[in-house]
Amino acid sequence: MSTVHSFCRSPLAFLRLMIFAVFVFGDTAVVAEDFPKLNQQIDSTSHPVGGGTCATQRTGAWLADGGIVIEIQRPKQQCRFYILHLVLDGERIPLAAVDGNFYRGKQWVNNGVTQEMMYEWTEDSGKLFFRTQREIDPSKIHGILEIYCKGSDCLNEAAAVQAEAAAAQAWLNCTNVQPQNSLVGSWQVTFKGLTEPRTLVISKECATSSGAALQAAFGSPQGQGPIVAEIRLVANQRQLVFVTGIGSKIVAGEQPDGHFQGTSTSKNGKANEVTIVRISEAELKRIAQPTSAPPPASQ
């Protein structure tokens, strides 16, 4: 089990964590104001989820504005989680919001960066919102994955684990993109009006009938998290499409010189211009160290 999970799942450590969150972050309750209104229920079947102290049931699924809502019963034993994904037709969708039936606290600060959120049930059941723009087929809901949890007390669903394995095998058997069209490498993502750029690192491509699926990570120059990304062919132009960890959807078209230009739309609908430019590994390392000395004037 990882150090993070060993710390967070310890009752004493979690109590210290909550006290720390109260006095340092002032964030002692679930923020549910962004939780969407439920529309149509599409699944009421009970599905087993998790193991060990986190063994429980997934008991409902609803279509909601901007995504899908999943209901999970509180386990009989004490269980906490911090990074959940929903596996939908082989695609990972990160948790976007929880309802008011969860307690939320932040983890410690590491080198000035606040770590992931930790959640715990406060009622007999709670609802989770996963943001996606794709059409949802209830039969393609494979279930919940607790990312990076390697122990027995995890909220992993068997069908989701199997779908992940099948997807991994598909990547091993995929058709590579032609080298001259490859986007593998590092990219700098600049948003209009924001001084600090973000980075997109594409590690692998798999050609599809509509473009290409991408294995990628997105975030600050100091570190990136996994995202779902793809290339779409639209009117003979390649479009780079992905959703960031905070739910902003980026759609950018390839320009004649190879960079991508487009729009980032936040989860509340606010749009902003975005530019994505390929950078070298050396440049990625340089911008990841903002305090490093500037290059000589001759360079």
Buried (B, 14 or more C-beta within 10 A) or exposed (E): EEEBBEBBBEEEEBEEBBEBBEEEEEBBEBEBEEBBEBEEEBBEEEBEBBBEBBBBBBBBBBBBEBBBBBBBBBBEEBBBBBBBBBBBBBBBBBBBBBBBBBBBBBBBEEEEEEEBBBBBBBEEBBBBBBBBEEEBEEEBBBBBBBBEBEBEBBBBBEBBBEBBEEBEEEEEEBEEBEEEEEBBBBBBBBBEEEEEBBBBBBEBBBBBEEBBBBBBBBBBBEEBBBBBBBBBEEEEEBBBBBBBBEBBBBBBBBBEEEBBBBBBBEBEEEEBEBBBBBBEEEBBEBBEEEEEEEEEEEE
